Amino acid sequence: MKTYVAFALSNFPLIKSGDNIAKIIVETARKDGLKIEDGDVIAIAQKIFSKAEKRVIRLKDAVPSQKAKEIAKITRKSPKFVELVLRETKNIVKASNGILLVEDTRGLVCINAGIDKSNVKGRGNFALLPENPDESARKCCAEIKKLIGKNVVVIMCDTYSRPFRRGQVNFAIGVAGIKPFKDYRGKQDLFGQTLQVKNIAVVDEIAAAAELLMGQGKEATPVVVFKGLSSVIEFCGKCSISELQISGEEDLFRNAL
């Protein structure tokens, strides 16, 4: 019988600028009586990385450009907020009433370049995504290894909408120590048929599973530790979240917007 277990770290402190997330994870796990071991997969909410890495910005400090003002009229959003989005944007995918969908500087396609107010203290304060989510995840892995001598996987995750589906789902936006896919292509199914397209985004599946324990409100459980996944994932020292990003030619949805 296959099984895995997931633990949301409890009594996790509110993260402040400059905090060492890896150290806090290790200390909180110890207080919870949870032993972090080789092969554990640690899913971490993006927001605490943003706070630790000084990626919280005050809306009032933004000075809207002419382009921001023009897009603000189309989207009916604050010109200052649109300015923040544009600073994090590579390409605008869609701008319409209430919608600003962009490809951000990291290559992620998301609403408002992932800029978010939820669980950020201070009126008018917004969290930007980490500048390099993969690098943040790698540093966290390395620090955990330094602190307790264990090789773990780190998946940084954030919540996104999906094409043609209501609701949001947690997705991976940064990875360390894990191959993003579980590739079934070329393998056979139950009846000997060769699979052609089954290339499962396993890091997104783990991120979605973690959200069940993380929550989105005042749960204050931004870190989930998975045990028992070693048999269904592939460890990887140099893999990147960029492997999940697709080109414009491959994108089935962008031209439909």
RAZI-V155776 format. One record per residue. N is the residue number from 1. RES is the residue in one letter. SS is DSSP state (a for helix, b for strand, c for the rest). PHI is phi as a letter, one per 20 degrees, with the letter a starting at -180 (none if undefined). NEAR is the number of other C-alpha atoms within 12 Angstrom. Layout:
n=N res=RES ss=SS phi=PHI near=NEAR
n=N res=RES ss=SS phi=PHI near=NEAR
//
This chain:
n=1 res=M ss=c phi=none near=4
n=2 res=K ss=c phi=e near=9
n=3 res=T ss=c phi=b near=12
n=4 res=Y ss=c phi=b near=19
n=5 res=V ss=b phi=c near=20
n=6 res=A ss=b phi=c near=27
n=7 res=F ss=b phi=c near=32
n=8 res=A ss=b phi=e near=34
n=9 res=L ss=c phi=f near=34
n=10 res=S ss=c phi=e near=26
n=11 res=N ss=c phi=l near=21
n=12 res=F ss=c phi=f near=28
n=13 res=P ss=c phi=f near=22
n=14 res=L ss=c phi=f near=27
n=15 res=I ss=c phi=e near=32
n=16 res=K ss=c phi=d near=21
n=17 res=S ss=c phi=g near=19
n=18 res=G ss=c phi=n near=18
n=19 res=D ss=c phi=f near=20
n=20 res=N ss=c phi=e near=27
n=21 res=I ss=a phi=f near=40
n=22 res=A ss=a phi=g near=36
n=23 res=K ss=a phi=f near=25
n=24 res=I ss=a phi=f near=30
n=25 res=I ss=a phi=f near=40
n=26 res=V ss=a phi=f near=33
n=27 res=E ss=a phi=f near=24
n=28 res=T ss=a phi=f near=28
n=29 res=A ss=a phi=f near=29
n=30 res=R ss=a phi=f near=19
n=31 res=K ss=a phi=f near=16
n=32 res=D ss=a phi=f near=18
n=33 res=G ss=c phi=m near=14
n=34 res=L ss=c phi=d near=22
n=35 res=K ss=c phi=e near=22
n=36 res=I ss=c phi=e near=35
n=37 res=E ss=c phi=c near=24
n=38 res=D ss=c phi=g near=25
n=39 res=G ss=c phi=n near=30
n=40 res=D ss=c phi=f near=34
n=41 res=V ss=b phi=d near=44
n=42 res=I ss=b phi=d near=50
n=43 res=A ss=b phi=e near=51
n=44 res=I ss=b phi=c near=51
n=45 res=A ss=b phi=f near=44
n=46 res=Q ss=a phi=g near=47
n=47 res=K ss=a phi=g near=42
n=48 res=I ss=a phi=f near=43
n=49 res=F ss=a phi=f near=44
n=50 res=S ss=a phi=g near=38
n=51 res=K ss=a phi=f near=32
n=52 res=A ss=a phi=f near=27
n=53 res=E ss=c phi=e near=28
n=54 res=K ss=c phi=m near=23
n=55 res=R ss=c phi=d near=29
n=56 res=V ss=b phi=d near=35
n=57 res=I ss=b phi=c near=30
n=58 res=R ss=b phi=e near=25
n=59 res=L ss=a phi=f near=26
n=60 res=K ss=a phi=f near=18
n=61 res=D ss=a phi=e near=16
n=62 res=A ss=c phi=f near=22
n=63 res=V ss=c phi=d near=20
n=64 res=P ss=c phi=f near=24
n=65 res=S ss=c phi=e near=19
n=66 res=Q ss=a phi=f near=15
n=67 res=K ss=a phi=f near=20
n=68 res=A ss=a phi=f near=29
n=69 res=K ss=a phi=f near=22
n=70 res=E ss=a phi=f near=21
n=71 res=I ss=a phi=f near=30
n=72 res=A ss=a phi=f near=29
n=73 res=K ss=a phi=f near=21
n=74 res=I ss=a phi=f near=20
n=75 res=T ss=a phi=e near=23
n=76 res=R ss=c phi=m near=20
n=77 res=K ss=c phi=d near=25
n=78 res=S ss=c phi=f near=26
n=79 res=P ss=a phi=g near=27
n=80 res=K ss=a phi=f near=31
n=81 res=F ss=a phi=f near=38
n=82 res=V ss=a phi=f near=39
n=83 res=E ss=a phi=f near=32
n=84 res=L ss=a phi=f near=39
n=85 res=V ss=a phi=f near=43
n=86 res=L ss=a phi=f near=38
n=87 res=R ss=a phi=f near=30
n=88 res=E ss=c phi=d near=32
n=89 res=T ss=b phi=d near=31
n=90 res=K ss=b phi=e near=20
n=91 res=N ss=b phi=b near=25
n=92 res=I ss=b phi=e near=31
n=93 res=V ss=b phi=e near=27
n=94 res=K ss=b phi=b near=25
n=95 res=A ss=b phi=c near=27
n=96 res=S ss=b phi=b near=20
n=97 res=N ss=c phi=g near=14
n=98 res=G ss=c phi=n near=18
n=99 res=I ss=b phi=c near=24
n=100 res=L ss=b phi=c near=37
n=101 res=L ss=b phi=d near=35
n=102 res=V ss=b phi=c near=31
n=103 res=E ss=b phi=e near=30
n=104 res=D ss=b phi=e near=32
n=105 res=T ss=c phi=f near=26
n=106 res=R ss=c phi=e near=29
n=107 res=G ss=c phi=n near=30
n=108 res=L ss=c phi=e near=36
n=109 res=V ss=b phi=e near=36
n=110 res=C ss=b phi=b near=36
n=111 res=I ss=b phi=f near=33
n=112 res=N ss=a phi=l near=42
n=113 res=A ss=a phi=l near=39
n=114 res=G ss=a phi=m near=42
n=115 res=I ss=c phi=f near=39
n=116 res=D ss=b phi=b near=32
n=117 res=K ss=c phi=d near=25
n=118 res=S ss=c phi=f near=24
n=119 res=N ss=c phi=l near=27
n=120 res=V ss=c phi=d near=27
n=121 res=K ss=c phi=f near=19
n=122 res=G ss=c phi=o near=15
n=123 res=R ss=c phi=f near=15
n=124 res=G ss=c phi=n near=20
n=125 res=N ss=b phi=e near=26
n=126 res=F ss=b phi=c near=33
n=127 res=A ss=b phi=e near=38
n=128 res=L ss=c phi=e near=41
n=129 res=L ss=c phi=f near=45
n=130 res=P ss=c phi=g near=34
n=131 res=E ss=c phi=f near=30
n=132 res=N ss=c phi=b near=29
n=133 res=P ss=a phi=g near=37
n=134 res=D ss=a phi=g near=35
n=135 res=E ss=a phi=f near=28
n=136 res=S ss=a phi=f near=35
n=137 res=A ss=a phi=f near=43
n=138 res=R ss=a phi=f near=32
n=139 res=K ss=a phi=f near=29
n=140 res=C ss=a phi=f near=38
n=141 res=C ss=a phi=g near=42
n=142 res=A ss=a phi=f near=26
n=143 res=E ss=a phi=f near=25
n=144 res=I ss=a phi=f near=31
n=145 res=K ss=a phi=f near=25
n=146 res=K ss=a phi=f near=16
n=147 res=L ss=a phi=f near=21
n=148 res=I ss=a phi=c near=22
n=149 res=G ss=c phi=m near=16
n=150 res=K ss=c phi=d near=23
n=151 res=N ss=c phi=e near=29
n=152 res=V ss=c phi=d near=40
n=153 res=V ss=b phi=d near=47
n=154 res=V ss=b phi=c near=53
n=155 res=I ss=b phi=c near=51
n=156 res=M ss=b phi=e near=50
n=157 res=C ss=b phi=c near=44
n=158 res=D ss=b phi=b near=44
n=159 res=T ss=b phi=e near=33
n=160 res=Y ss=b phi=c near=30
n=161 res=S ss=b phi=f near=19
n=162 res=R ss=b phi=c near=17
n=163 res=P ss=c phi=f near=19
n=164 res=F ss=c phi=m near=11
n=165 res=R ss=b phi=c near=9
n=166 res=R ss=b phi=f near=9
n=167 res=G ss=b phi=n near=11
n=168 res=Q ss=b phi=d near=19
n=169 res=V ss=b phi=c near=26
n=170 res=N ss=b phi=f near=32
n=171 res=F ss=b phi=c near=37
n=172 res=A ss=b phi=f near=44
n=173 res=I ss=b phi=c near=48
n=174 res=G ss=b phi=b near=47
n=175 res=V ss=b phi=c near=46
n=176 res=A ss=b phi=b near=41
n=177 res=G ss=b phi=n near=38
n=178 res=I ss=b phi=b near=42
n=179 res=K ss=c phi=f near=33
n=180 res=P ss=c phi=f near=39
n=181 res=F ss=c phi=d near=29
n=182 res=K ss=b phi=d near=24
n=183 res=D ss=b phi=e near=20
n=184 res=Y ss=c phi=d near=19
n=185 res=R ss=c phi=f near=16
n=186 res=G ss=c phi=n near=14
n=187 res=K ss=c phi=e near=17
n=188 res=Q ss=b phi=d near=15
n=189 res=D ss=c phi=e near=13
n=190 res=L ss=c phi=g near=8
n=191 res=F ss=c phi=d near=8
n=192 res=G ss=c phi=n near=9
n=193 res=Q ss=c phi=e near=12
n=194 res=T ss=b phi=e near=14
n=195 res=L ss=c phi=f near=16
n=196 res=Q ss=c phi=d near=14
n=197 res=V ss=c phi=c near=14
n=198 res=K ss=c phi=f near=17
n=199 res=N ss=b phi=c near=19
n=200 res=I ss=b phi=f near=20
n=201 res=A ss=c phi=f near=28
n=202 res=V ss=a phi=f near=30
n=203 res=V ss=a phi=f near=43
n=204 res=D ss=a phi=f near=32
n=205 res=E ss=a phi=f near=25
n=206 res=I ss=a phi=f near=43
n=207 res=A ss=a phi=f near=41
n=208 res=A ss=a phi=f near=30
n=209 res=A ss=a phi=f near=32
n=210 res=A ss=a phi=f near=38
n=211 res=E ss=a phi=f near=37
n=212 res=L ss=a phi=g near=24
n=213 res=L ss=a phi=e near=30
n=214 res=M ss=a phi=f near=34
n=215 res=G ss=c phi=m near=26
n=216 res=Q ss=c phi=c near=22
n=217 res=G ss=c phi=d near=15
n=218 res=K ss=c phi=d near=15
n=219 res=E ss=c phi=f near=20
n=220 res=A ss=c phi=l near=27
n=221 res=T ss=c phi=c near=33
n=222 res=P ss=c phi=e near=42
n=223 res=V ss=b phi=c near=45
n=224 res=V ss=b phi=c near=40
n=225 res=V ss=b phi=d near=43
n=226 res=F ss=b phi=d near=35
n=227 res=K ss=b phi=c near=28
n=228 res=G ss=c phi=n near=21
n=229 res=L ss=c phi=e near=27
n=230 res=S ss=c phi=g near=25
n=231 res=S ss=c phi=e near=14
n=232 res=V ss=c phi=d near=26
n=233 res=I ss=c phi=c near=28
n=234 res=E ss=c phi=d near=24
n=235 res=F ss=b phi=f near=29
n=236 res=C ss=b phi=b near=22
n=237 res=G ss=c phi=e near=21
n=238 res=K ss=c phi=c near=20
n=239 res=C ss=c phi=f near=26
n=240 res=S ss=c phi=c near=32
n=241 res=I ss=a phi=f near=38
n=242 res=S ss=a phi=f near=26
n=243 res=E ss=a phi=f near=23
n=244 res=L ss=a phi=e near=28
n=245 res=Q ss=c phi=f near=22
n=246 res=I ss=c phi=d near=17
n=247 res=S ss=c phi=f near=16
n=248 res=G ss=c phi=f near=15
n=249 res=E ss=c phi=f near=10
n=250 res=E ss=c phi=e near=11
n=251 res=D ss=c phi=f near=15
n=252 res=L ss=c phi=e near=13
n=253 res=F ss=c phi=d near=17
n=254 res=R ss=a phi=f near=21
n=255 res=N ss=a phi=f near=11
n=256 res=A ss=a phi=e near=10
n=257 res=L ss=c phi=f near=17
//
